[in-house]
Amino acid sequence: MKKIYLSLFLVLTWLKGFSAGEIAFVSFQSDDPDSFSWVALVPIPAGTTILFTDNGWNGTAFRTSEGVLTWTAPAGGVPGGTVVTITGGATASTGTVTSSGTYALSTAGDQLFAFKGTLASPTFIAGINFGGTGWDDTAASTNSTALPATLTNGSNAVAVGNQDNGRFNCSDGSVMGNISTIGSTINTTTNWTTNAEILSPAVSACTYTSSSLPVRLISFKSESQSAAIELTWQTGEEINNSHFEIERSSNAQNFEAIGRVIGNGSSTTKQIYSYVDVSPKTGLNYYRLKQVDLDGQFEYSRIVSARLTGLGLFKAYPNPVVGMLTIELPAESAIESAYLIDLTGRRVREFSDYRPSLEGVENGLYTLQVKTKDGQTFQQRVLKIN
């Protein structure tokens, strides 16, 4: 077992699942014996499983004609910085591995993805493509793959070109920065050495030093409103947090900044933030947060998405409202449930009619959330006054 000593001053909680970029591929070998290696950039608890596959991604689903490996963390877990090598789909240098289907890395080019969930519903963690000059538009064969929308080339995925064998080339013997910086360094194509012959060593010896992250993000959610999309997020701890930049994309790959929310500097208590995109694009919108520290360092959040439904056909009025509120829905929709939610997330009023009374509700800003019987959800900010 090879070790990379990783100084992590922030202990991340894995019980809620993985985020993209929390592991990274650092080598592959398609010459016999097939093998690949990955590094844990955060501690992994005992019993945690990660799935790996050489199936290609066609843009919406896996091309399920190849194999799946299931790796399980050993008793005691895996420290951040451990490199795990899986050989032949049967043995792992740390933990255990089982296989299903037909797993074999092709010398004509292939790919590897790390994910949670199932083949039918994956949550991607990392990816590497060594089957061509770059990521493809689809998975037309076993040697091609598209880049999943929730992965970003150069951040948590890399395309290294069509070669039999390759490794991340840690030329200076160390990489420093936060997890995002380390991931970007590993997933930069020019930082890889590839060859038609087996490389020795297969994995570069490297020391990774990760600075503590300035913000611990508890949650990040997106909700469609009638003609806008609201983003909400919570932090559990902040250290020198300057601000959040809100970035939007139509393809989950090319992002643009659309707004900024000032942070709370340093805090040890829960902080709640929100931002409303009043001009979302038609169709599915992807969002991520760029958290910027006071010294300019930054970290990206996971990507969330939301689609506008019933654009312009839902409204609640008058707004501000004194007593009676009127709700209008698309003609084919009917209310299943509706809630008035305060800024702490507490439901202060529940109703199912189209003209609810807000008598007795304290003055303030609320979110009206309406769920319809055909599965749609609408939201709108409502100001209650006397």
JOHUUR-V288791 format. One record per backbone hydrogen bond with DSSP energy under -1.0 kcal/mol. CO is the residue of the C=O (numbers start at 0). NH is the residue of the N-H. E is the energy in kcal/mol with one decimal. If there is no record, write none. Layout:
<<CO;NH;E> <CO;NH;E>>
This chain:
<<1;82;-1.6> <13;16;-2.1> <18;21;-1.7> <21;40;-2.2> <23;38;-2.7> <25;167;-2.8> <26;36;-1.7> <27;165;-2.5> <28;34;-2.1> <33;87;-3.4> <34;28;-2.6> <35;85;-2.8> <36;25;-2.6> <36;26;-1.4> <37;83;-2.9> <38;23;-1.7> <39;80;-3.7> <43;77;-3.0> <44;47;-1.6> <47;72;-2.8> <49;70;-2.9> <50;114;-2.6> <51;68;-3.3> <52;112;-2.0> <55;62;-3.1> <56;145;-3.1> <60;57;-3.0> <61;63;-1.3> <62;64;-2.4> <67;99;-2.0> <68;51;-2.7> <69;97;-1.8> <70;49;-2.1> <71;95;-1.9> <72;46;-1.6> <73;76;-2.2> <77;43;-2.9> <78;81;-1.7> <80;3;-1.6> <81;39;-2.2> <83;37;-2.0> <84;92;-2.2> <85;35;-1.7> <86;89;-2.1> <86;90;-1.8> <90;86;-2.3> <95;71;-2.6> <97;69;-2.8> <99;67;-2.6> <105;108;-1.4> <109;129;-2.4> <111;127;-2.3> <112;52;-1.8> <113;124;-3.1> <113;125;-1.4> <114;50;-2.6> <115;122;-2.5> <120;117;-1.1> <122;115;-2.3> <124;20;-2.8> <125;113;-2.6> <126;157;-1.4> <127;111;-2.4> <128;159;-2.3> <140;143;-1.3> <144;135;-3.0> <147;150;-1.7> <151;154;-2.1> <151;155;-2.1> <155;126;-1.2> <156;153;-3.2> <157;128;-2.5> <160;162;-1.2> <163;29;-2.7> <164;194;-2.3> <165;27;-2.5> <166;192;-2.7> <167;169;-1.0> <168;170;-1.9> <169;172;-1.3> <172;206;-2.1> <174;208;-2.8> <177;181;-2.7> <178;182;-2.7> <179;183;-2.2> <180;184;-2.0> <181;185;-2.5> <182;186;-2.3> <184;187;-1.1> <187;190;-2.0> <188;191;-1.8> <190;168;-3.5> <192;166;-2.2> <194;164;-1.8> <206;174;-2.4> <208;176;-2.1> <213;238;-3.5> <215;235;-2.7> <218;233;-1.7> <220;231;-2.2> <222;229;-2.8> <225;311;-1.1> <227;224;-3.4> <228;276;-3.2> <229;222;-2.4> <230;274;-2.4> <231;220;-3.0> <232;272;-3.0> <233;217;-2.5> <233;218;-1.3> <234;270;-2.1> <236;215;-2.7> <237;266;-2.3> <239;293;-2.2> <240;264;-1.5> <241;262;-2.2> <242;291;-2.9> <243;260;-2.6> <244;289;-2.7> <245;257;-3.1> <245;258;-1.1> <246;287;-1.9> <247;255;-2.3> <248;285;-2.9> <255;247;-2.8> <258;245;-2.5> <260;243;-3.1> <264;240;-3.5> <266;237;-3.1> <270;234;-2.2> <272;232;-2.0> <274;230;-3.5> <276;228;-1.9> <284;305;-2.1> <285;248;-2.2> <286;303;-2.4> <287;246;-2.6> <288;300;-2.2> <289;244;-2.4> <290;298;-2.0> <291;241;-1.8> <291;242;-1.6> <292;295;-1.7> <296;292;-3.8> <298;290;-2.8> <303;286;-3.2> <305;284;-2.6> <309;312;-2.6> <314;327;-2.9> <316;325;-3.3> <320;384;-2.5> <322;357;-3.4> <325;316;-2.3> <327;314;-1.8> <329;332;-2.2> <333;372;-2.4> <336;370;-3.0> <337;350;-2.1> <338;368;-2.6> <339;347;-2.8> <339;348;-1.1> <340;366;-2.8> <341;344;-1.9> <345;341;-2.7> <348;339;-2.5> <350;337;-1.4> <353;326;-2.7> <355;324;-2.6> <357;360;-2.0> <363;383;-2.9> <365;381;-3.0> <366;340;-2.7> <367;379;-1.8> <368;338;-2.6> <369;377;-3.0> <370;335;-3.1> <370;336;-1.8> <371;374;-1.7> <375;371;-2.7> <377;369;-2.9> <378;225;-1.2> <379;367;-3.3> <381;365;-3.0> <382;320;-2.5> <383;363;-1.9>>
